[in-house]
């Protein structure tokens, strides 16, 4: 076996599928900012439908990525019983895919960088989270123009508290699991950072 083959085998890879522009640009900015020794590959499906997201994730599993994550905004799914049942069955049928949920949306993870502690405040939708987030990033909007001007990962890392955000994410996920009626807004983004930490040990 050549040294090139050994290196290829040792170099870990993470594929991250998000449903839209926000997730793609966040992961891509993380990739360019951190210059990890492993491969971090963002992906975006043609449609933001849960089936399209999972199908793209399955392609990444078959392609041999070590970790495949789906970043899922839960606002639409949680509000519809049939969609929730379908989502649960997709999770059950795809054990090699790591589902990373945010309720209502990924922007709640962004907001966590500025939160002093775990909160039971419920954000019903993207607009509610964005309104709060704009107190910290006044020009925030999920558009190409914004992401071209603002490196969102770098902005959050430098001006917010990423270490605290990761721990808040972990804590709120546990609180949501035990008291879902009290802690309705949560994010599981800590799962991604746990994997990164394990790879870079």
C-alpha positions as CSV (number, residue, x, y, z in Angstrom):
1,X,0.0,0.0,0.0
2,X,1.4,3.4,-1.0
3,X,1.7,6.3,1.4
4,X,-0.8,8.2,-0.7
5,X,-3.4,5.4,-0.1
6,X,-2.6,5.4,3.6
7,X,-3.2,9.2,3.8
8,X,-6.4,9.0,1.9
9,X,-7.7,6.3,4.3
10,X,-6.6,8.3,7.4
11,X,-8.0,11.6,6.4
12,X,-11.5,11.8,7.8
13,X,-14.4,13.4,5.9
14,X,-17.7,15.0,7.0
15,X,-20.5,15.7,4.6
16,X,-23.1,18.2,5.9
17,X,-26.5,18.6,4.1
18,X,-28.5,21.6,4.9
19,X,-31.9,22.5,3.4
20,X,-30.9,26.0,2.1
21,X,-28.5,28.8,1.6
22,X,-28.0,29.6,5.3
23,X,-26.6,26.1,6.2
24,X,-24.5,25.9,3.1
25,X,-22.8,29.2,3.6
26,X,-22.3,28.6,7.3
27,X,-20.5,25.3,6.7
28,X,-18.6,26.6,3.8
29,X,-17.3,29.6,5.8
30,X,-16.4,27.2,8.6
31,X,-14.4,25.1,6.1
32,X,-12.4,28.1,4.8
33,X,-12.0,29.8,8.2
34,X,-10.7,26.8,10.1
35,X,-8.7,25.0,7.3
36,X,-9.3,21.7,9.1
37,X,-7.0,18.7,8.3
38,X,-10.1,16.7,7.5
39,X,-12.5,17.2,4.6
40,X,-15.6,19.2,5.4
41,X,-18.1,19.2,2.5
42,X,-21.3,21.3,2.5
43,X,-24.2,20.2,0.3
44,X,-27.6,21.6,-0.7
45,X,-30.4,19.6,-2.3
46,X,-32.3,20.9,-5.3
47,X,-35.4,21.3,-3.2
48,X,-35.7,21.9,0.6
49,X,-38.0,18.9,1.0
50,X,-37.0,16.4,3.7
51,X,-36.9,13.6,1.2
52,X,-34.5,15.4,-1.1
53,X,-32.3,16.3,1.9
54,X,-32.2,12.7,3.1
55,X,-31.6,11.3,-0.5
56,X,-28.6,13.6,-0.9
57,X,-27.3,12.5,2.5
58,X,-27.7,8.8,1.4
59,X,-25.6,9.6,-1.7
60,X,-22.9,10.9,0.6
61,X,-23.1,7.8,2.8
62,X,-22.7,5.6,-0.3
63,X,-19.8,7.7,-1.4
64,X,-17.9,6.7,1.7
65,X,-17.9,9.8,3.9
66,X,-17.1,9.0,7.5
67,X,-19.8,11.2,8.9
68,X,-23.0,12.4,7.1
69,X,-25.1,15.0,8.9
70,X,-28.4,16.5,7.9
71,X,-29.2,20.0,9.4
72,X,-33.0,20.0,9.8
73,X,-35.2,23.0,10.5
74,X,-38.0,21.7,12.5
75,X,-40.6,24.5,12.3
76,X,-42.5,23.1,9.3
77,X,-42.1,19.5,10.4
78,X,-43.3,20.0,14.0
79,X,-46.4,21.8,12.9
80,X,-47.7,18.9,10.8
81,X,-48.5,15.5,12.3
82,X,-48.0,13.6,9.0
83,X,-44.7,15.3,8.3
84,X,-43.5,14.5,11.8
85,X,-44.3,10.8,11.4
86,X,-42.6,10.7,8.1
87,X,-39.5,12.4,9.5
88,X,-39.4,9.9,12.4
89,X,-39.5,7.0,9.9
90,X,-36.7,8.5,7.8
91,X,-34.6,8.8,10.9
92,X,-35.3,5.2,11.9
93,X,-34.6,3.9,8.4
94,X,-31.3,5.8,8.0
95,X,-29.1,5.0,11.0
96,X,-25.9,6.1,9.3
97,X,-27.2,9.6,8.9
98,X,-26.8,12.0,11.9
99,X,-29.8,14.2,12.1
100,X,-29.1,17.7,13.6
101,X,-32.3,19.4,14.5
102,X,-32.9,23.1,15.1
103,X,-36.3,24.4,16.2
104,X,-37.4,26.6,14.7
105,X,-34.4,27.1,12.4
106,X,-30.6,27.2,12.1
107,X,-30.6,30.9,13.0
108,X,-31.5,29.8,16.6
109,X,-28.0,28.3,16.7
110,X,-26.6,31.6,15.6
111,X,-28.6,33.4,18.3
112,X,-27.1,31.0,20.9
113,X,-23.7,32.7,20.5
114,X,-25.2,35.8,22.2
115,X,-27.4,34.1,24.8
116,X,-26.3,34.3,28.5
117,X,-27.8,30.9,29.4
118,X,-30.5,28.3,28.6
119,X,-33.8,29.9,27.9
120,X,-37.4,28.6,27.7
121,X,-38.4,31.5,25.4
122,X,-40.1,30.0,22.4
123,X,-39.4,31.3,18.9
124,X,-42.3,30.3,16.7
125,X,-40.6,30.8,13.3
126,X,-37.6,32.2,11.4
127,X,-38.9,35.8,11.6
128,X,-39.1,35.7,15.4
129,X,-35.5,34.4,15.7
130,X,-34.2,36.9,13.0
131,X,-35.7,39.8,14.9
132,X,-33.8,38.8,18.0
133,X,-30.6,38.0,16.0
134,X,-30.6,41.4,14.4
135,X,-29.9,43.0,17.8
136,X,-26.5,41.4,17.4
137,X,-26.1,41.3,13.6
138,X,-28.2,44.3,12.5
139,X,-28.0,43.6,8.8
140,X,-28.7,39.8,9.0
141,X,-30.8,38.3,6.2
142,X,-30.6,34.9,4.5
143,X,-29.6,36.2,1.1
144,X,-26.5,35.7,-1.2
145,X,-25.9,39.5,-0.8
146,X,-25.6,39.2,3.0
147,X,-23.4,36.1,3.0
148,X,-21.2,37.6,0.3
149,X,-20.5,40.6,2.6
150,X,-20.5,38.7,5.9
151,X,-18.6,35.6,6.7
152,X,-21.2,34.2,9.1
153,X,-19.2,31.6,10.8
154,X,-16.3,34.0,11.4
155,X,-18.7,36.7,12.6
156,X,-20.3,34.4,15.2
157,X,-16.9,33.0,16.3
158,X,-15.3,36.4,16.7
159,X,-18.2,38.5,18.1
160,X,-20.2,35.8,19.9
161,X,-19.2,33.0,22.3
162,X,-19.0,29.8,20.4
163,X,-17.8,27.7,23.3
164,X,-20.8,28.8,25.4
165,X,-23.1,28.3,22.4
166,X,-22.0,24.6,22.0
167,X,-22.7,23.9,25.7
168,X,-26.0,25.8,25.5
169,X,-27.0,23.7,22.5
170,X,-26.2,20.5,24.5
171,X,-28.0,21.7,27.6
172,X,-31.2,22.9,25.8
173,X,-31.4,19.7,23.8
174,X,-31.5,17.7,27.1
175,X,-34.1,20.1,28.5
176,X,-36.2,19.8,25.4
177,X,-36.0,16.0,25.6
178,X,-37.2,16.0,29.2
179,X,-39.6,19.0,29.2
180,X,-40.7,19.5,25.5
181,X,-43.7,21.6,26.5
182,X,-41.5,24.1,28.4
183,X,-38.3,24.1,26.2
184,X,-39.7,24.3,22.6
185,X,-36.8,26.1,20.9
186,X,-33.6,24.1,20.8
187,X,-30.8,23.1,18.5
188,X,-28.5,20.0,18.3
189,X,-25.5,21.7,16.6
190,X,-23.3,20.5,19.4
191,X,-23.3,17.1,17.6
192,X,-21.3,18.6,14.7
193,X,-18.7,20.1,17.1
194,X,-18.5,16.9,19.1
195,X,-17.5,15.1,15.9
196,X,-15.0,17.8,14.9
197,X,-13.5,17.6,18.4
198,X,-13.2,13.8,18.2
199,X,-11.5,13.9,14.8
200,X,-9.0,16.6,15.8
201,X,-8.0,15.1,19.1
